[in-house]
Each structure stands twice: as C-alpha cells, then as structure tokens.
Amino acid sequence: PNSREGMMLKNTECFFRDPDDLGIVMSWQERDGGGADLTPSLITYLGNSESLLIPEGIKSVAAFALYPYDASTGGYVGTSGIKSIVFPSTLLLVGCESFRSMPDLQSITFSGDQIHIDQYAFNNCKLKTVTVLATTPPTLAGGSAFQNNASGRKFYVPYSADQSILNAYKTATNWSSYASSIYELNEDGTIPS
C-alpha cells in the first residue's frame, strides 16, 4: 500500500513506499501512549536520484537505513549514487550508522531545530559540506558522527552579527572537536565563496 489510510492499528508497525514514488520506504507506528513517537521513519531508500530530498513529516531515519547488510559479501555496504541529502524541518533523529560509508555523498543540509545525530551516522562518507540551519547545535552522540569525511570538510551554521551561534557550535558538546571547520553562512543564508 502507498497510503497510511486504513492500515493503522494500535501497537502495529506498517511499511509503505511514499505516495510520490521517490524511492523512500517509510514505517509508521501508532502507539497507545508513552515514549517518543519518531514515526514516520525513513527505513531505506530504493530510488536512484543523486539528490535525496527527504519529505516533510519524516521524524527519524532508522539505524543502518542506507548502510544495509549485504549477505553476498557478509558485511555492510554504503549506498552509492547519492551526492546530496536535504533533511526536513520535522526530523528529530538520525540513527546510528544510518548513512555510513556512502562513497558519493558530498553535502547534507539539516533544516530542523531539535535533531539528535547518533554515533557513526555519517562516518566514512566523502562529505565536503554540512549545512545546519538550527540556531542551537543539534545533539551529537559522541564525536564519531562525522569521522573520516573528506579532507577539508566544512560545517556551515546560521549567521549572527555577534557570532553567538558560531561560538555556540564551536563550544557545544561533541561539536567542539570540529571547531576549526565550523563557519558561518552569509547573512543571506548562502554559503560563503
């Protein structure tokens, strides 16, 4: 099914392809209460676009979502072909190793304000540019989320006349290890040339 209509059951998880057929496989879970509801969740991507625009409404990306186990090799393999990802403002969680070892991934943009980025989420990618539009630094679980990225990788954060946002990122827990590669966006929100 490509719609949530009529398939919601208490304490049941359902899987469906997005209605716009973008290649995104999502899960939806309805709960009786208690615990954070992080659904809908992106659980994998079956498309072939070089640019992945994750739709608004997605709250989480599952662990190992684009770093699946390959039974033929007996190991995990990063998804190839995707060069850029834009995350929606509704995103709350990027799961552990969800985008690990993606050989073509060069840029990502986070639009949301309350994001938790788990360990090894973007480890061993070829990231050159990470743009974070939140004025408060997202939570990084450990210092491994962006390990082993491209040489010269840069983080871009919102502009503030007094550089308070830049300084908040440079001193935030686990962001401080990336302090020398964190820069402000231009006042108009563009990346400096």
Secondary structure as the mmCIF struct_conf table of DSSP 4:
data_model
#
loop_
_struct_conf.conf_type_id
_struct_conf.id
_struct_conf.beg_label_comp_id
_struct_conf.beg_label_asym_id
_struct_conf.beg_label_seq_id
_struct_conf.end_label_comp_id
_struct_conf.end_label_asym_id
_struct_conf.end_label_seq_id
TURN_TY1_P TURN_TY1_P1 GLU A 5 GLY A 6
STRN STRN1 LYS A 10 LYS A 10
TURN_TY1_P TURN_TY1_P2 ASN A 11 ASN A 11
STRN STRN2 THR A 12 ARG A 17
TURN_TY1_P TURN_TY1_P3 PRO A 19 ASP A 20
BEND BEND1 LEU A 22 GLY A 23
STRN STRN3 ILE A 24 GLU A 30
BEND BEND2 ASP A 32 GLY A 33
BEND BEND3 GLY A 35 GLY A 35
BEND BEND4 PRO A 40 PRO A 40
STRN STRN4 SER A 41 TYR A 45
BEND BEND5 GLU A 50 GLU A 50
STRN STRN5 SER A 51 LEU A 53
HELX_LH_PP_P HELX_LH_PP_P1 ILE A 54 PRO A 55
TURN_TY1_P TURN_TY1_P4 GLU A 56 GLY A 57
STRN STRN6 SER A 60 VAL A 61
TURN_TY1_P TURN_TY1_P5 ALA A 63 LEU A 66
BEND BEND6 TYR A 67 TYR A 67
STRN STRN7 TYR A 69 ASP A 70
TURN_TY1_P TURN_TY1_P6 ALA A 71 GLY A 74
STRN STRN8 GLY A 75 TYR A 76
BEND BEND7 GLY A 81 GLY A 81
STRN STRN9 SER A 84 PHE A 87
TURN_TY1_P TURN_TY1_P7 SER A 89 THR A 90
STRN STRN10 LEU A 93 VAL A 94
TURN_TY1_P TURN_TY1_P8 CYS A 96 SER A 101
TURN_TY1_P TURN_TY1_P9 PRO A 103 ASP A 104
STRN STRN11 SER A 107 PHE A 110
BEND BEND8 ASP A 113 GLN A 114
STRN STRN12 HIS A 116 ILE A 117
TURN_TY1_P TURN_TY1_P10 GLN A 119 ASN A 124
STRN STRN13 THR A 129 VAL A 132
BEND BEND9 THR A 135 THR A 136
HELX_LH_PP_P HELX_LH_PP_P2 PRO A 137 PRO A 138
STRN STRN14 THR A 139 LEU A 140
BEND BEND10 ALA A 141 GLY A 143
TURN_TY1_P TURN_TY1_P11 ALA A 145 ASN A 148
TURN_TY1_P TURN_TY1_P12 SER A 151 GLY A 152
STRN STRN15 LYS A 154 VAL A 157
TURN_TY1_P TURN_TY1_P13 ALA A 161 ASP A 162
HELX_RH_AL_P HELX_RH_AL_P1 SER A 164 THR A 171
BEND BEND11 ALA A 172 ALA A 172
TURN_TY1_P TURN_TY1_P14 THR A 173 TRP A 175
HELX_RH_3T_P HELX_RH_3T_P1 SER A 176 SER A 181
STRN STRN16 ILE A 182 GLU A 184
HELX_LH_PP_P HELX_LH_PP_P3 LEU A 185 ASN A 186
TURN_TY1_P TURN_TY1_P15 GLU A 187 ASP A 188
BEND BEND12 GLY A 189 GLY A 189
HELX_LH_PP_P HELX_LH_PP_P4 THR A 190 PRO A 192
#
